[in-house]
Amino acid sequence: MSPPLLNDAFFNSLSSSVVGLDRAETLPPACYTDADFYAFETEALFNHEWLCVGREDWAKEPGDYFTTQIVGEPIVVTRTRAGELMAMSSVCQHRAMLVAEGRGNTRGFVCPYHHWVYGLDGALINAPAMERTCDFDKNKIRLPSFKVEVWLGFIFINFDEQAPPLAPRLTKVAEALAPYDLAKAEGLPPMTGSFAWNWKVMFENNNDGYHASKLHRGPLHDFVPSELATFPDAEPTDAGFLRFNGTTHADASFNFTQKAVLPLFPGLGEIDRNRMTFANVPPTLSLVLTNDLVIYLILRATGPESLEQDTGVLVAPGAMEQPGFEGRLDMIMGASGQIIAQDMHVDGLVQQGLRSRFATRGRYSWQEGAQGQFNHWLTPRYQQTWKRWRETAAKTGADHAVHL
């Protein structure tokens, strides 16, 4: 029988991933495949970090709502009659039926199982045939709610009521993205897909400039060469980090013309127009910003080797009303689709390789600076959570396994 993975030696070994990039190692393969590690990671990251769940304009008007889920938790986000944006568990407090599916506009949420009725703020309004139940007080029952913060038009939630605010730890990222004015950008409904690999495999691929000139070599990507990647400094206390990638010409865009075909974001300066920007807010949001289109990826872990992802696009205000918008967007998405297909194929094979007995801890190129930043974000959270668990176990005399 193999020894337990989660032990002091394992977590101490993670320190080799947060030294200088020229000496750093990749994370152990088990961080991408092991069920016990995923359970640990749920506590270390997802239970306490800010998680992107969508865009504010998905719940723009009173009564608007949409549903989602992450790490097994069904969530409903809604706009109350008073205009407040709320995020709640969509689990009925009677028999655990989900009270909402999909998206739409409603006056309240009716559990389809037994018709308990909840308001847009989660308060229980009616519970039929409960008059004979002892000590039942509907005024004491409501859907559990979560902390909510809106950043650049993206909705984030946090399961941890004590979590510090998000925006103050995203100052550098927000400054870099200010020319795009993402809060006012307009978008189309996202596409949602399910994938058979660890969420970090997807997140790392989204961040990775090293592979761009190799995997995507050809006219659809050669104007964003790997050697023009730069990585602004980020601190482990920051909630996000950046990659800038210079382009071989101004206003480059992912289509066969290699030039922007949609209206440019109006706030862009000369520096912005000669690069693409990649912004990452782990563990759930990754952005690819070109001068005429922003692609956003909202990642939702569903297991140690699976995730769901919402993929959406944002354009400059008024762009969708321009003549020929749909055809021009198709030009970009057709080219992007070919690039994304290459990424998806690689992600699946990487996950397969990570399961192998021969998978090892590799070394980094300087063009993988974003991976180093990601490790600097991840590793302290892993190590601090393990330390806290071990201290609790020492005080109570309990084995760490009780937490899994």
N, C-alpha and C positions, 0 to 999 in steps of 0.2 A: 504494500500500500504506500502511495506517495505521501510524503510529509505535508502538513498544511501549508498552503501558499502564503497566507497572511501571517507574517511573523516579523520580528524586529529586523532580522537580516534583510528580508525583502524590502522593507520600507527604507532602511538605511542605504540600500543599493541604488535607490532612485536619485540619490544626490549626484551621481555621475551624469545625470541628464540636465543638471542646472549649473554646470561649470561653463567656461567660455565655449562658444560654438566650435572652436577649433579642437577642443578636447572632449566635447560632450558625446554621450551615447544616446541612442534612442531608448524609449521606454521598453521594459520587458514585454515580450509577446503576450504574456498572460494578462496584461492590462487590457487587452483587446478581445480576449476569448473566455476568460475564466468567470464562471457564474458567481463564485464567492466574491471575487474582486468587484464585479458589477454591483452586487448587493452593498458592498462597502462603499463604492463610488456613489451610489444613490444617496447615502448619508453625507459623504464628504463633499459632494457637489450639488446635486439636484435638490436636496432638502433645504439648502441654505443660500444658493446663488440666485441671482435674478435670471429668469427664464423668459425668452421672447415667445409670445403666443400668437402674435398677429399685428395687423396695422390698425391704427385708431379709426380709420374711415370704414373698417369692417363693422363697426358699431357706432355709426355717426349720429343717427337720429334716436330720440326716445323710443324704447321698445325694441331697437335693433339688438340682435344677439348672434353669436357664433359659438361653436363648440370645438374643442380640441382635446388632446390628452398628451401626457408625458409621464414617463416612468410609472405607467399603470394608473395614473390619476385622471379621471374624466373631469373636464373643466368647461364651464360656460362663462362667457364674457358678455356683458350686457350694458346697455345705456338706460339708466332709470328715467322716470318721468321728470325728475329734477335735473337731469343732464349729467348725473354722476356716472363715471365708468366704473363698473364693478366686475370682479372675477371671483367665481365661486365654484365649489364642488357641485357637479350636476347629479350627485347621488342623493336620492330621496332618503330622508331620515326615518322612514318607516321600514321598508324592506329592501333598500339598496337599489331599486330600479332607477335607471337614468331618467331624469325629468326633461331632458332636452337632447335633440339630435340636430346635426346640420347647422343651418343658419337661417335667419329670417327676421320678422318683426312680430312681436307678441305683446299682449297686455300682462301676461304672467306665464308661469310654467305649471302645467297640469301633469302630474305623474300619470301616465297612461294605465298603470297597473291598478291602483285603487283610488285615483282621482284626488289625491292630496294636491292642494293648490298653493303655489308659492308666488310671492310678488317679485318684481324685477330686482328688488333689493335682497331677495332670499328669504324674507320673512314668511312663515307659514300663515296662510290666510284662512284656509278651510281644510278640515280633515273629516270626511263623512263618517257617520256611524261610530264615532269614538266617545259618545256621551256616557257609555257604561264602563269605560276604562278608568280605573282608579288613578287619581292624582295626575290626570293628563291635562296639561296646560299648553295649548297651541302657541301662546305668546312666548313660551320659552324655547321654541323650536324654530330653527332656521337653517338654510344651507350654509355650511362653513364657507367663510370668505377669506381671500388672500390679499396681501399687500399688492398694490398696483402702482406702476410708474410708467409714464409715457416719455420716450426719448426719441427725438427726431421723427415722430409719427409712429414709432413702433411701441406696441404694448408689451410690457414686462410684468411678470408676477413673481412673488416670492412666497414660499410656504412658511418661511421663518419670520414671525412677527417682529423679531429683534434685529433683523438685517438692516445694515446701514443703507442710506440712499444710493442709488446707482449713478446718477448723473455726475456727482462730484468726482467720481473715479473714472469718468470717460471724457475728461476735459480735452486731452490731446487728440483723441479721436474726433470729438465733436468739432474742434477747431479745423481739423483737416477736411472734414465733410461739410463745413459751413457753406462753401460756394454752391453746393448742390441743393441747399434748402429742402432737405428731404421731408420735413413736416408738411410742406406744401406740394410736394410731388404727387402726381396722379398715377394710379395703378389699375391693372386689370385683375380679376380674380386669379388666385394662384393655382398651380397644379400640385396635387399631393401624390407622392409615391412612397412605396415601402421597399426597403432594401435589406439584403441579407449580409450586412457587415456592421461592425462596431461604429458607433457614432464618431469616434475619434479618427477612424480611417477616413470618413467623409470630410470631417472638419480639417484634417491635415492636408488632404488633397486640395481643398478649397484655398488653403493658405499657401500652397507650395509653388514657388516660382522656378524651382530647379528643373522640374519636369517639362515646363512649358515649351522650350525649344527642342525637346527630344520627342516626347509623346505626341505633341501637336504640331510637329514640324510640317510646314506647308503654307500656302498663301492665306489661309484663314487665321493664322496666328503668328506668322514670322515677324510681323510689325511690332510685337511685344516681346522682344528677346529676353531670355533669362539673365543675360549679363548686364542688363539695365535695371535690375532689381535693387532696391535699397530698403533698409529696415530701420525706421526711427526708433530711438531708445524707448523702452517701456519698463516700468517697474512692476514687480510682482503684486504690488498693491493696486495697480491699475486694473480696471475691469475689462480692458480691451487693448488691442494693439493693431499696428498698421503695416502694410507693405505698399510701397510705391514702385511702379514699374514704368520706366521711360518707354516711349514709343518712337519709332523711326520717323514719324511725321506727325504733325498736329492733327487733332480731331480724329484720331484713329477709332475705328469701330469694327465690331465683329460681323462683317459681311463681305461679299466677294469684291466690293469696291474698295475695301479697307478704309473708307472714310465715313464720317457721320452722315446718316441719311434722314435722321429725325432732328427736330429743333434741339439746339444745344441748351443745356441748363444755363440760364441767363447770368448767373453769378460767377461763372468760371473765368479765371485769369489765365495769363499766358502759361504759367507753370502747370496749372491744372490741365490745360489743353494739350500739353505735350507728355502726358503720362496717364496711366490708369491707376486707380487707387483700390486697394483691397483692405477692407476693415473687418475686424473679427472681434466679436463679443461673446466669448465662450460662457457656457457650453452650448448655446443655441442659435446664435445669429452670425451669419457670414455675408459680406457684401462685396460685390464686384461693381465698381463704378467707372463707367466710360462716359464720354462727354455727351452722348445723346440717349443713354439707357443705363439704368441701374438694375442689376439682378440681385435679388435677395434670397437667401436660403435660410429657412427656419428649421433647425434640426431637432428631432424629438426622439430620444433614446427609448426603445421599447424592450430591450433585452441586451445580454452581453454581446450578441452578434446580430443585432437587428435595430433598425430605426425607421421612422417615418420622416419625410421632409416636405415642407411647403416651398415651392419654387415660384417666385413672383417677379414682376418687373415694375419699375417706376420710370416715368417720363416727366419732362418739364411741363409745367402748367400750360394747358391749351394745346399740347402736342397732339392729343387724340382727335382734336377738331380739325387738324390740318388735312388738306386734300391728299389722298393716297396713303393715309397713316397705316392702314391695315397691311397694304402691300409692302410698305417700307419696314414695318415691324416683322413681317414674314421673312424679309431678307436677313434681318439680324438673327431671328430665332432659328432659321434654317441652318445658318452657319454655326450658331451657338450649339444647336442640337447635335451637330457632328462632333464638336469638341466635347460636349457633355457625354456623348456615347462612348468616346474613348476613355474618359475619366471613369465612367461607370464600369466598363470592362476591367480596367485596372484595379478599381476598388474591390471588386469581387475576387480577383486573383490574389490581391494582397491579403484579404481575409483568409483565403485558403492557405496561403503561405504561412500566416501567423499561427495556424494550427499545427504546423509541422514540427517534429522533434528537432529539425535542423534550423528553425528560425532562431535568430540571434539578435543581439543588440548591436545595431550598426552605428556608423559614424556619419557626420553631417558635412555637406558642402557649405561654403559661405553663402550660396544661393538659397539655403534653407533657413535663413534667419528667422522667419515667422514660426518655424517649428521650435526653435530655441525659445522664442517668446512664449509659445504655447506651453512648453514644458515648465518654464518659470512660473506660469500661472497655475498649472496643474499640481506640480510636485509639492509645494508648500501646503496646499490644501489636503493632499493625501497624507503627508507626514504629520501635520498638526492634528488631523482627525484620528490617526492611529495612536499618536501620543496621548490624546485625550481618552481614547478607549482603554489604553493600557493603564493609565492612572486610575480610571474608574474601576477597572478590574482589580487593581492592586488594593484599592480601598474596600471593595466589597468581597474580595476573594473569589470573584466569578471569572470564568474563562471568557476570552474575547468572543468565542463562538456564539455566545448567547445573543450577541448583537446582530448576527447575520440572519 
